[in-house]
Amino acid sequence: METENLKDLGWLLVWVTLFFLMMRYGCGAHMMGGHGKHRKHQGSAADGEIKDPVCGMSIRPEKAGAATVVEGKIHYFCSVACREKFEQAPEKYAGNGFQDAPAGGHPAG
């Protein structure tokens, strides 16, 4: 009976360890605002993210939900809804996160 208890305790420790690792380094880390070592870089050019000027969400240009070109510069948005808000009043959001348009490039969405 005692070896059964030790076996159960061993499996419990395995599952607790896996749970801890997932919450610390896996999905749980992203749910709690990202990995600790990356938090100071969110939204910076170093990690390739920019901010949607309408809602402030950090996004990667290649995964943007929408984009538009204004005065020769491309701007990325998290969604079509944010792009539409921007297009209704661009002066309200001007200067917030514009990126130079690539030569011959077209915005997504």
PENORRA-V677447 format. One record per residue. N is the residue number from 0. NEAR is the number of other C-alpha atoms within 10 Angstrom. Layout:
n/near
N/NEAR
N/NEAR
//
This chain:
n/near
0/5
1/7
2/8
3/9
4/10
5/11
6/11
7/12
8/12
9/12
10/12
11/12
12/12
13/12
14/12
15/12
16/12
17/12
18/13
19/13
20/14
21/13
22/15
23/16
24/13
25/14
26/13
27/16
28/15
29/13
30/10
31/11
32/11
33/16
34/16
35/12
36/7
37/10
38/10
39/9
40/12
41/17
42/19
43/12
44/9
45/8
46/11
47/14
48/19
49/24
50/22
51/27
52/23
53/20
54/12
55/14
56/13
57/18
58/19
59/17
60/22
61/11
62/12
63/20
64/18
65/19
66/22
67/19
68/15
69/13
70/6
71/11
72/13
73/20
74/28
75/29
76/31
77/23
78/15
79/15
80/13
81/18
82/22
83/16
84/14
85/20
86/14
87/9
88/10
89/15
90/9
91/13
92/15
93/14
94/11
95/14
96/19
97/18
98/15
99/11
100/17
101/11
102/6
103/5
104/8
105/12
106/17
107/16
108/13
//
